[in-house]
Amino acid sequence: LEYKIVYTVLPGPSALLPALAMSGFSTESFTFLGFPPHKKGRKTFIDSLESYLNTIILYESPHRLLSLLEDLSTHQILKNRKLYIVREISKKFEQGYFGLPIECLDMLTSQGIKGEFVVVLSDCF
């Protein structure tokens, strides 16, 4: 990433490890939390993310991705954590997005939200 070398990562049975490797974020310690709750408990879940100092990996559906990015971009602590969002890992239309939550929200709002998404939040170190 530092030298802008284009590369790809071959996935195994799960998208979380390729997404982590592609992010360039710390792999020393990470937490995979799966899909955030849809409605009940969602705010509590988002607030709980600030207690994780290591890299966090989430899955999100295309129907709720913008909502997740809005929640992260307005959160007092989480709005300052860098994200890597990738969709369609290992498929023809694979795309990745780097930035703060508000930057990713801006990038993705102007595009059609399709595919399976992995959201990686950088660690706090």
C-alpha positions as CSV (number, residue, x, y, z in Angstrom):
1,L,0.0,0.0,0.0
2,E,2.8,2.4,0.9
3,Y,4.3,2.1,-2.6
4,K,0.9,2.0,-4.4
5,I,1.6,-1.5,-5.7
6,V,-1.6,-3.1,-7.0
7,Y,-2.2,-6.6,-5.7
8,T,-5.0,-9.0,-4.8
9,V,-5.6,-11.5,-2.1
10,L,-7.1,-14.9,-2.8
11,P,-10.0,-15.7,-0.5
12,G,-10.5,-18.8,1.5
13,P,-13.8,-20.0,2.8
14,S,-14.4,-16.6,4.4
15,A,-14.1,-13.0,3.3
16,L,-12.9,-11.6,6.6
17,L,-9.2,-12.6,6.3
18,P,-8.8,-11.4,2.7
19,A,-10.4,-8.1,3.7
20,L,-8.1,-7.7,6.7
21,A,-5.1,-8.4,4.6
22,M,-6.2,-6.0,1.9
23,S,-6.9,-3.3,4.4
24,G,-3.3,-2.9,5.4
25,F,-4.5,-2.4,9.0
26,S,-2.8,-4.1,11.9
27,T,-3.2,-7.9,11.9
28,E,-1.5,-8.3,15.3
29,S,-4.9,-8.4,17.0
30,F,-8.4,-8.2,15.5
31,T,-12.0,-8.8,16.4
32,F,-14.6,-10.2,14.0
33,L,-18.1,-9.3,15.1
34,G,-20.2,-10.5,12.1
35,F,-23.3,-8.6,11.1
36,P,-24.4,-5.6,13.3
37,P,-28.0,-6.0,14.7
38,H,-30.7,-4.8,12.3
39,K,-32.8,-2.7,14.7
40,K,-33.0,-3.7,18.3
41,G,-29.6,-3.2,20.0
42,R,-28.0,-1.5,17.0
43,K,-27.1,1.7,18.8
44,T,-25.7,-0.2,21.8
45,F,-23.7,-2.3,19.4
46,I,-22.3,0.7,17.6
47,D,-21.4,2.3,20.9
48,S,-19.7,-0.8,22.1
49,L,-17.2,-0.7,19.1
50,E,-15.3,2.1,20.8
51,S,-14.2,-0.3,23.5
52,Y,-12.2,-2.3,20.9
53,L,-8.8,-0.9,20.5
54,N,-7.7,-3.5,17.9
55,T,-8.8,-3.8,14.3
56,I,-12.5,-4.6,13.9
57,I,-14.1,-6.6,11.1
58,L,-17.8,-6.5,10.3
59,Y,-20.1,-7.8,7.6
60,E,-22.9,-5.6,6.4
61,S,-25.7,-6.0,3.8
62,P,-26.1,-3.5,1.0
63,H,-29.4,-2.4,2.4
64,R,-27.8,-1.3,5.7
65,L,-24.3,-0.2,4.7
66,L,-25.1,3.5,4.4
67,S,-26.9,3.5,7.7
68,L,-23.8,1.9,9.3
69,L,-21.5,4.5,7.8
70,E,-23.9,7.3,9.0
71,D,-23.8,5.8,12.5
72,L,-20.0,5.6,12.5
73,S,-19.5,9.1,11.0
74,T,-21.6,10.7,13.7
75,H,-20.1,8.7,16.6
76,Q,-17.8,10.9,18.8
77,I,-15.0,8.3,18.9
78,L,-15.5,6.1,15.8
79,K,-15.8,8.9,13.3
80,N,-12.0,9.2,13.6
81,R,-11.1,5.6,12.8
82,K,-10.1,4.8,9.3
83,L,-12.1,2.3,7.3
84,Y,-11.5,-0.1,4.5
85,I,-14.7,-1.3,2.9
86,V,-14.6,-4.0,0.3
87,R,-17.3,-5.6,-1.8
88,E,-17.5,-8.7,-3.9
89,I,-14.1,-10.1,-2.9
90,S,-12.5,-12.2,-5.6
91,K,-15.3,-11.5,-8.1
92,K,-15.3,-9.5,-11.3
93,F,-16.7,-6.3,-9.6
94,E,-14.5,-6.3,-6.5
95,Q,-14.0,-2.8,-5.2
96,G,-12.4,-1.3,-2.1
97,Y,-12.8,2.0,-0.4
98,F,-10.4,3.7,2.1
99,G,-11.2,6.6,4.3
100,L,-12.9,8.0,7.4
101,P,-16.5,7.0,7.8
102,I,-17.8,10.3,6.4
103,E,-15.5,10.0,3.4
104,C,-16.6,6.4,2.7
105,L,-20.2,7.5,3.1
106,D,-19.7,10.3,0.5
107,M,-18.1,7.9,-1.9
108,L,-20.7,5.2,-1.6
109,T,-23.8,7.5,-1.5
110,S,-23.1,8.4,-5.1
111,Q,-22.9,4.8,-6.3
112,G,-25.2,1.9,-6.4
113,I,-24.9,-0.2,-3.3
114,K,-24.8,-3.8,-4.5
115,G,-22.9,-6.9,-3.3
116,E,-21.6,-8.3,-0.1
117,F,-19.6,-5.9,2.1
118,V,-16.8,-6.4,4.6
119,V,-16.1,-3.3,6.8
120,V,-12.7,-3.1,8.5
121,L,-12.1,-0.4,11.2
122,S,-8.5,0.4,11.9
123,D,-7.0,-0.1,15.3
124,C,-6.4,2.7,17.7
125,F,-2.7,2.4,18.0
